[in-house]
Amino acid sequence: MSNNYSCPECKSRMNIGSSLVFSAKSPNNERGLIFLDTELGSYTKRTHPDFELKDGVDYKFYCPVCHFKLNKADNPHLVKVHMSDDTGKEFEINISNIIGEHCTYKITEKKVEAFGPDADRYRKYLDLPSEFQKYL
């Protein structure tokens, strides 16, 4: 199956081969590129050796093309991108921005599909109708 990932702002493709590419910044203003596996539920990541990712740290993620901040405004621990599958169906993908936290969500209008051992962490938030999410 061939999935394409894109920025929700500029619609540019963010994947090259089997890697989803992000520009990232640590709380200490360290910056670099992160390559994540495009397979949902796989948490393989690569960076340049000088950009050392630290487990438990909350990174800001940006589109590598337009530099739009991809952390969601209503839940900054989740990063939002769009995905289209090989049939052309589109999904919202949410990925945790905390290094070492393994949770990913594939969202349609009617369904949330969760991946990863930490998926329960934000699941209740995503299952609620949007008008009630602000109370969490």
C-alpha positions in Angstrom: 0.0 0.0 0.0 1.3 3.5 -0.9 0.4 6.3 1.3 1.1 10.0 0.6 1.4 12.5 3.4 0.9 16.2 3.0 1.0 19.5 5.0 -2.5 20.6 6.1 -1.5 24.2 5.3 0.4 24.2 2.0 -0.6 20.7 0.8 3.0 19.9 -0.1 4.0 16.2 0.0 6.0 15.4 3.1 7.1 11.9 2.4 10.1 10.6 0.4 10.1 6.9 -0.2 9.2 5.2 3.1 10.0 8.3 5.3 7.7 11.1 6.5 9.9 14.2 6.8 9.4 16.9 9.5 11.4 19.9 10.6 11.6 19.9 14.4 12.7 22.1 17.3 13.4 21.1 20.9 12.5 23.3 23.9 16.2 24.3 24.0 15.9 25.6 20.4 17.9 22.7 18.9 16.7 22.2 15.3 16.8 19.4 12.8 15.0 17.0 10.5 13.2 13.9 11.7 12.4 11.0 9.3 9.6 8.8 10.5 8.5 5.5 9.0 5.3 6.0 6.8 3.8 2.8 8.1 1.2 3.6 10.7 2.2 2.0 14.0 5.9 1.9 13.2 8.0 4.2 15.3 11.3 4.0 13.5 12.9 7.4 13.3 16.1 8.8 11.9 17.9 12.1 12.4 21.3 13.6 11.7 23.7 12.4 14.4 24.1 16.1 15.6 20.4 16.3 16.2 20.0 14.0 19.2 16.4 13.3 20.2 15.7 12.9 23.9 13.0 10.6 25.2 10.2 12.3 27.1 10.9 15.7 25.4 8.1 17.7 23.8 9.2 18.9 20.3 7.6 21.3 18.0 7.0 19.9 14.5 6.9 21.9 11.3 6.3 21.3 7.6 9.7 21.1 5.9 8.4 23.0 2.9 6.4 26.0 4.3 7.4 25.8 8.0 3.8 25.7 9.2 3.6 24.6 12.8 2.0 21.2 12.8 1.3 20.8 16.5 -2.4 21.0 17.0 -3.7 24.2 18.7 -6.3 22.3 20.8 -3.8 19.6 21.8 -0.1 20.6 21.3 1.2 17.1 22.1 -0.3 15.9 18.8 1.0 16.7 15.3 -1.5 16.8 12.5 -0.8 15.8 8.8 -3.0 14.6 6.0 -2.7 11.2 4.4 -4.2 9.8 1.2 -4.1 6.1 0.5 -3.6 4.4 -2.8 -7.4 4.6 -3.5 -7.3 8.4 -3.0 -9.2 8.3 0.3 -8.1 11.0 2.7 -7.4 10.9 6.4 -6.2 13.1 9.2 -3.2 11.6 10.9 -2.2 12.6 14.5 1.2 11.6 15.9 2.5 12.3 19.4 5.3 14.9 19.4 6.8 13.5 22.6 9.9 11.4 21.8 9.5 7.9 23.0 5.7 8.1 23.2 4.3 5.7 20.6 0.8 6.7 19.6 -0.7 7.5 16.2 -4.3 8.1 15.2 -5.9 7.7 11.7 -9.1 9.9 11.7 -12.1 10.1 9.4 -15.4 11.9 10.0 -16.8 8.8 11.7 -13.9 6.8 13.0 -10.7 7.0 15.0 -8.2 4.1 14.5 -5.4 4.1 17.1 -1.9 2.6 16.7 0.9 2.1 19.3 1.2 1.0 22.9 0.5 4.6 24.2 -2.6 5.1 22.1 -5.0 5.3 25.0 -3.3 8.5 26.3 -5.2 10.8 23.9 -8.0 8.4 22.6 -10.7 9.8 24.9 -9.9 13.3 23.6 -10.2 12.2 20.0 -13.4 10.2 20.5 -15.3 13.3 21.9 -17.3 15.6 19.7 -15.3 18.7 18.9 -17.6 21.0 20.9 -16.7 19.1 24.1 -12.9 18.7 23.6 -12.2 22.2 25.1 -13.3 20.9 28.5 -10.5 18.3 28.8 
